[in-house]
């Protein structure tokens, strides 16, 4: 959709951020300036509504602190307090190319890309950049920091990231919102849930925190962090003993039912209640409601899988719909992600063939702190000498950030950062290259919360000297071609719009439709597993997955206790989780003034029974600490934390913390049982009130 009236126009785009909703945007442009970003009322999922964050998008694009020209560090890194001076694109690209080439000549694996979902777009997120690093032969990045545990758990159960169509939640009679603060992080699903509620559906929230979503549900199960698999197995126990089962569906469309039944019978509600910290009757009642409601649906989100047993927890939850035959109904089943429904031509975008016979090592982004501090050896490989960061802010968002900051502070680490602002990571760079925002470039998007493809058109010209990620890597390849003729190949000349077309080449998506209306719907079944047809090798919901045994993983879902349990070390008696603050999305939007003002300052939510003995009152400055570090913030006694659990709302930039830290100072780098993901919600701490003399400023 694009209309024009004199100097006023509207341009259709897509929200680039890491959210299941993937909204269709309409940007109003007056005399070449974007004046407003709105939700597209013609897109059924967006429905003309945007979250508070993205509705402020023009504040990001025209922010006074935006980086609008290449910057080069002058002098030492000084622990993230380096000085920078503007340079030309030619100088920056030439020097970067020469330095990367010199390192690659010795050992290409000493170069590492680091990126994630600062944009979810296929073009600006995973196209020309991948070609560049594949041609170079650099280390590969295992992109695990958000969803790998849950994603692989679904792969081992359903055969892919597949599930219910979100629009049919409106017809559900019972909705379990499991590990998701939908009001803050999945707003458009919440609109469907609210419609179902108005139609008589019962909404149940399962979450360690009494979130804004829990406030609006009929019931809240406030379980302990990392205990979700125990709850799911106990629900199975009750379904079995009360015979709330669809025996025909189990016989026809599942694999390993006898084995799963045996495991579930080890989890009576009394045992699960002790592990989960829930009343026995609450577990029994939930099982009764779930087992006797045909159109029962589960909206599970990625908070569940951010602890040691997170992969097993997702597997256990994902098994539940098959027990009661909920998949027979389009308003029954489960949704975590719909990503596997998209037939994008990623190979055409990323060109993994450019690696040839080379098989570089893979470094897990969730352990980047340890990786950057590793001196290199025969097992690890060469020391990381150069890192190129884009679409991410690892110094703020990666676990155990004290080590991440130390790694980026290495004077011998050559660091290039593509960014909009001087983030914690950009502060450690040798070069900062100005990147375009979503209003200034082409891109194409799928979703993990619905099944539409969206095209993003540039609404305005780039501010200052900003260039798109695709253009930066094309320009860098051109400089590399002067040193290595392989970079002069035609695969580095495709434009961003041409890459958009390549993404849907061969897929059942009409690019002309994307151009004219901005979105196109995939043809997917209303009830994807009504008659089985799972994407697994067996075609069944695989309760038992023999391929997991070969990976050294239990082939049946099971409860796996957290690495860190409160009181196991008497110094640290409190569990800590760190979900996103409502007005932030990871570390994005922290510097948007209106949103920052809404959040106020870094907070730690506490239960009165934990705050009282420590003589902590609402608003007091506190020191949160464990063996890895300490974080200073303010206590919030607002009724949202359960006893024994504190909630560090994130993710503030470290530089904005009263003592130069954020909650990731306290998290660790150990990985999940499945998917090699981070364990952000598997953490123990102690909390102390700070003397008034040390009171931090807001």
N, C-alpha and C positions, 0 to 999 in steps of 0.2 A: 504494500500500500504506500503510495507516494502521491501527495496532492500539493499543488502550489497555487498561491494567490498573491501576486506581486512578490514581496520579499518574505512571505510567510509560507512555510512548508511543514509537512509532517513526514517523518521517515520511520519505517518499521524496522525494528531490530529484535534482539534477544538478550535477556539477562545473562551475563557471563559467569555468575558466581556459583559457588559450591552449595547448591540447594536442590532438593528434588523437584522444585516447582518449574524451573526453566521458563520464566514468564516471557511472553511476547510484549515488547516495549513499543511505544509510540513516542518519538521525540519531536517536540515542536521547535522549529528553527526560525528565528527572525533575523534577517540581515546577516546570515551566516553564523549566528550564535544560538546554541541550544539553550532554550529558556525553560523547558519543562520536560520531564520524562514521566510518562503515564503508562498504566497497564492497558493493553490492547483489548477493548471490549468485544472485538470480533473473534478473539481466541477463546475457545470454550473453557480452557483451564485457567487462564489468567482472569477472564471475566471483568476486565477493566480495573483490577485491584492490584496494587503493588505493596510490598512490605515497606515499613518505615525506612529501611536502609536504602533500598534501591530508588525509592521516590526522591531521595536526596542526591541522585547521581550527578546532577549538574554541579553540586558543591564539590564533588571530587574532581570533575574535569577542569573546572576553573579555579581550583584551590590555589591560594596565593603561594603555597609552599611546594607546588608541583615542580618536579625537575623537568626543565624544558631545553636543556642543552647538555652535551656530553661533559662529564666532569672527571678530572684526573686527580688522584691523591697526590699531595705534596707533603713530604716529610714522613715520619713514622705513623704506623696505624694507631698507636697510642690507645690500645684497648677499646677501639670503637669511637675515639674522639679525634680522628684524623682531620686534617684540613684538605680542602679540595679547591681546584681552580678550573674554570671552563676551558675547553679545548675544542678544536674543530672535529667534525665527524671523520675527516680524512686522517688526522693525526691519531685519533683514538683507534679507528679500525686498523690502520697500518701497524700500530704498535701491538695491539692485541693479536693480530694475525701472526706477526713475527714471533711473539713470545709463545703462543700456542704451538706454532710450527716447531720452534726450537725444542720445546718439551716433548712433542710428539715424535720428533726425530730420535730422541733417546728412548722414550717409552710412552706410546700413545695412551696407555692405561693410567698414566699419571695425571691425565686430564679427566675431570668428572663434570657432567651436567647435573644440575639440581633444579627440578621444577615440579610443580604439582598443579593445583586447581585454582590458582589466582585468576585464571580464566578457564572455563570448562570447554572453550571452543576448540574444535578439531584443528583449525588452521593456525591460530595464534598459540595453541597449546601443545600440538603434537604433529607437526608436519615438517616444515623446513628445518626446524631445530634438530629433529631426529635424523633427517638426511645429513645434516652437517656433521653430527657426532658419529653417525654410522660411517661416513666417508673417512673421518679422522681415525676411527678405530679406538675411540676413548672407552673408558669404563662405562658400563651400562648402569642405570639407576633402577633399583627395585622400588617402585613408587607405591609404598605401603601405608603412608602416614594416616590415611583416613579410613579406608573401606576394605582393605585386602582380606582381613580375617572373615568378615561377614560375606564378602563376595565369593571367596573360595569355599566357605561353608555351603552357600547356596549351590555352587558348582558341583560339590560332592553329594548334594541331596536332590536337587532338581535338574542338574545338568547345565545350569547357567543362571544368570541374574534375571529371573523371570518371576512373574506373579500376577496378582489381580490387576485389572484395569481400575485405575483410581476412581473413575467416575461412578463405578458401581457400588462404592462404599455408601452412597446415598440410599441404597436399597437394603443395606445390612440391618439386622435386628440386634446384633451385639458387636461392638467394636472394641478390641483390646488395643490400646495405644501403648506400645511396649518400648520403653527406652527412647522416647521422643517427646520433646516439648514442642508440639506441633504449632502452637500459637506463635512461637518465636522462630522456628526453623523449618516449618512446612505449612505455611499459612493457607495455601490453597487446598491442601488436603483437609485442613481444619474446617474450611467452608463446606466441604462435602460431608464431613462428620457432623457438623452442626445441622445440616439438612436432614441427615439420618436421625439425629436426636429429636428434631421437631416432628419427625414421622413416627416417633415412638421407640427408637433404638436406645439401648443401654450402652453407655460409654464407660470404659474402665481404663484407668491410667496405671501403668506399672513402671515405677521410677523411684530411685533412691531419694530424689528431691521432690518436694511438694511444689511442682512447677506451676506456672500460669495455666498450663493445660490441665493439670490435676485439679486445679480450682474449679474448672468448668465441667469435669466429668462426674458421673454419678458415684463413682467409687475410686479410691486410690489405694493401691498396694505399694507401700513404701518399703521395699525390700532393701537388704544390704547390698552394697556394690559387689558385683561379680558372682551373685548367687542365682542368676536367672536360669541356668540350666537345672539347678535343683528344683526350682519352682515348676519348670516345664515338665520334668520327669514325674513330679508329684501329681500334676494335672493328669498325665497319662495314667498313673496309678489309679486315680479315682475314676477315670473313664473306663478302665478295665474292670475294676471291681463292681461298678454299677452297670456295666454293660451298655454304656453310652457310646457304642461303636457302630461303624458301618462295616459289617463283616464282608460284604460283597466287594466294597471298594478296597479293603485291605487285601483280600484274596487276589483280586484282579490287577491292582495297580501299585502294589508296594513290594519291596524286596527287603527281607530280613525282619518280618513282623514277629516271628517267634522269639528271635534274639532280643529285639527291642522290648517286647513284653516282659521277658525275664528281667531285663535291667530295670524297667519302670517299676516292677513289683518290689524292688529294693528301696523305693522311695515313697513310703507312706507319708501322709501330710505331717505327722508328728516329727519325722526326721527333717523334712524340708522346712518346717516352721522354725526349727532350731538353727538351721543353716541360713535361712533367709531373714530371720528376725521378724516373722509375721505370725499373727494368730492362726492357729490350726483351722478354725472355722472359716476364716477368710479364704484360705486355700480351697477348702471343701466347697464353699459356696461358688467360687469362681469356676471350679471344675463342673459343678452342677449347671451353672448358667451356660457354660461353653458346650457341654455335652448334650444339652437339651434344646439348643437353638440352631436350627439348620443353617440359617443364613448368618453364620458367625465369621467375622473377619478379623484379621490381625494386621495392624500397621506397625511393623517393627522398624526401628531405625538404628543407626550405627553406634549409638551410645552403648548398646548392649555388648558390643564386641571389643570394647577398649579395656579389657582386663585379660589376665593370663588365659582363662578358659573361654574367651569370647567366641572363638570359632565353634567350639562344642555347644555353647549356649545358643547360637544362631541355628545350628543343626537341629538341636532338640526342639526349639520353638517351631522351626520349619516343618517338623514331622507332624505337629498337632493337627493341621487341617485334614490330613489323610486319614487319621484315626476316626474322625466323625463324618467323613465324606463331604466336608464343607466345599471341596472343589467342584462338586456337582452343580453348584449354584454360582452364577456370575457375581453374586453379592457375598460369596463365601471364599475363604482361602487366606492368602497372606501376600503382603507386598513389602519387600525391603528395597528392591531395585528392579527396574525394567530395562537396564542397560543392554542386556543381551538380545533384546528384540530388534536392535538397530543394525541394519545390514551395511554399515558404512565400509567403504573400501580403504581401510587403514593402511594396508600394504602399499597402495598407490600413494598415499600421503607420506608415509614414513620411510619407505624404501629400505627395508632391512637387508635387501639383497646387496646394498652397497658395502656391507661388511665382508662380502666374499666368503673366504674360508676362515676368516678371523673369528675367534670366539672370546671376546674380552671378558674379564671378570665382571661380576655384578656386585654393587655396593648398595646396601639397604639404606634408604633415606632416613629411616627411623633410628638408625645408629650412627648418624653423621658425626656426632660428637666424638665417638671412639674412632671413627674412620679418619677424621682429620688430625687426630692426635697420634695415629699409628705411624711409627717410623718406617714401616715397610719391612717385609721379610718374605721368605719363600712361600709361606702359606697365604699371607694377605696379598702379596704382590708389591709393586712399587708404592712408595709414599705418594699421596695425592699432592701434586705440585701446583695444580691450577683447578679452579672451580668456576663454572659459569652458572649463575643463579638467575632464574626468570620465573615469573608466576608463583613465587614463594618468598617467604621471609623466615628462613630456618633458624636464625638466631633467636627469634621470638617463639616460633611454633614447634620446633623439634624438642623431643624430651631431653631431660637433664641438660638444660640450657647452659649451665655453668661450663660444661665441657664443650658445647657447641660454640659458645663465645670464645673460649680459649683457643679452639681450633681455628676459627676465623681470624683471631688476632695474630696468628703466625705471620711474622714479617716475610717469611720465605714462601707463603702461599699466595699465588697470583689469583686475584679474585675479580671477576667481572659480574656486575649486577645490572639487569635490565629492569627498570623500575619507574613508577610514577612519583615516588616520594623518597626522602632519605629515611628509610626504615632502619631498624636495628642492624639488619644485614648490610644495607647500603653503606652504613657508617664504617664498615670494615673493608670496603672495596678498594681496589686499585683504580678501577674505572666504573662509573655509573653512567649507563646509557638510557636516554629518555625514551620511554615506551608510550605508545598510544593507549588511550582508554577505549572502552567499547563503543563510544559514540564516534570514533575516528577511524575505524578499520572494518574490513570485511571479515566475516567468520560464519561458521555453520555449527549448529548445536543439536545434540540429542538431549535426552533427559533421563534421570533415574527415578522419576516420580510419575511420568506419564509417557505417552507413546507418540508424540509429535516431533517432527524435525522442524527446526527453526533456522531461518537465515538472518544474519545481522548485516544490514547495510550501513556504511559510514554515513552519519547524519551531518557531520561538520568536518572541515579540514583539520588536520592535526595542529594542536597548539604548539607554538614555538618550533623547535627542531625535532619534535617527537617523531619516531618511526615505529611502524608495527613490528612485532617480533619476527614475522615472516620476512619483512624487508631488512631488518638488522642482520638476520642470518644469511640472506642473499648477499648483502653488502660485504659481510665478513668473508663469505665464500669467495667473492670476487678478489678480495685482498689475498686470501690464501692461495688463489690460483696463480698468483705471481711467484709463489714459493713451491707450489705443488700442482702440476697441470691437471690432476684428477679433479680438482675443485672447479675447473672451467667447463665441466660437463653440463649438458642442457637441463639436467634435473635441478639445477640451482637457478633457473630463469623463470619458472612458473610464477605467475602473479598470485596474489592472495585470492582474487576472485576465481582464477583458474583452479586453485586448490579447492575452493568451495565446490566447484563443479566435479572435481575428481572424487571428492568424498562420497558423492551419491551415484557415481558412475556404476552402472550394473545393478543398482538397487531399485526397488519399486517406489521411487520417489521422483516426481516430476520437478525438475529444476525451474521450469518456467512458472509453475505454481508458487514455488518459493519466492521467485522474483516479484510476482504480482501481489501475493497476499502475505508473504513473510513466514508462512508455516504450511506444513502438509502432514496429514495423519497417516501413520502406518496401518496396514491392514493386519490386525491381530484379532484372535478369537475373543469372543465375549467371556467365555469361561475356559481358560486355556487348558486345564487338566481335568475337565469334566469326564472325559473318557480315558484318563491316563495320558499317554503321549508326552511324558516328561522327556527332557532333552538328554537324559542320562543314557549310557550305553544299553541298559536294560529296557529303557522306555518307561521305567517305573520310578516312583518316589523311593529313593534308596536310603532306607533306614540304616541298612548295613552296606557299607561301601568297601569292598575288598581291596580297592586300589589304595585306600588310605593305609592299609597294613604295610604296603611296600614303602610308604613314606615314613614309617615308624610312628603312625598316628592310630589311635584307637578307631577301629572301623565302625563302632557304634557311638552315638552321642552320649556323653557322660558329663558329670559335674567335675570341673577342675578348679580347685581352690586357688585364690589369688596368691601371687608371690608374697605379698605383704599383707599380713593379717593384724588388725589392731591388737596390741598387747603382746604379740609374740616377742617383740622387743619392748620391755617395760618403759623405755624412754619415749616411745611413740605410740600412744594409746588410741589415736583417732585415725579413722580412714578419711581420705580426701578424694573427692572427685572434682573435676574442673570443666564443667560444661560451658558453652559460650554464653557470654552476656547477651541479653536480648537484642541490643542495638549494635552489636558487632558480629562479624562473620569471620571466625578465626582472628587474624590480626588486621583484616581489612576494615575500613571505616573508623578505625580508632582515632584518626586525626580529622575526621569530619566534625566540625565544631558542634553542630546541632545534636548529633548522635552522641558525641562525647559528653556534652552537657547533660543529656538524658541519663547516662550511666553514672556520672559524677566522679567516681574514683574507684580504684581497685578495692574489691570487697571480699570478705570471707564470711559466708553465712554459717552461723552456729546455732545449735539447740540451746535453750536456756539452761538445761541440766549440765551441759558441758561448759557454758560460759560462766555460770554462777560460781562454782568452786574455784575458778581461775580469776574471780573478781573482775570479769570482763563485762562491760555494759555496751549497749548499742552505740556504735560510733567510735569506740575506743580504738586506738592504734594497737596493733598486735604484731607479734613476731611469730611466723609460722615456720617451723624448721624440722629437718630430719638429718640423716647422716650425709646427705648430698649437698645441702645448702640451706639458706633461709630466705624468706620473702616477707617484706613488711607491707601491711595493708591495713584496712579498717574492718572491724567486726560489724556484722549486720545480724541482729537477733530478730529476724522477721518471720519466724514460724515456718520457714521452708526446709531447713535442715532437720534430719532425724537425729535422735540421740546417738552419739558415737561416730557421727559422720559430719565432716565440715565440707563446705562447698566453696571452692575458689573460682569465682566467675572470671572467665578469660575471653579473649587473650589480649591483654594490654601489651603495648610495646614495652620492652624492658626499660628503655630510657625514661618512660613515664612513671615507673614504679618509684616509691619514695626512697628505696635503697638500690635502685638500678636493676631490679629483677622483676620477674613475673612468676606465675604459678609453676611454669616449667622448670624453674630452679629446683623444684622438689620432685619431679617425676623421674623415672628411671628408663633405661634403654633395653630392658629385657622385653622379649617378644611374645606374641600370642601363640597359643597351641596350634592354630591353623592360620596360614596366610602371612606369617612373619610380621604382623602388625604391632604397633606400639600399645603400651598398657597405661594410658593416661589416667584411667580411673582405678588403678591398682597401686595404691600409694598410701603410706602411713606417715603421720606427722604428730608433732606436739605444738600447742599454741600457748603463747605467753602474752600477757598484757605488757605493753611498753610503758616505761616511766613517762610522766608528762613532759619531761625535758627532751625526750626523743620523739615527741609527737610529730609525725610527718604532716606535711601540708597537703591539702586536697589537690 
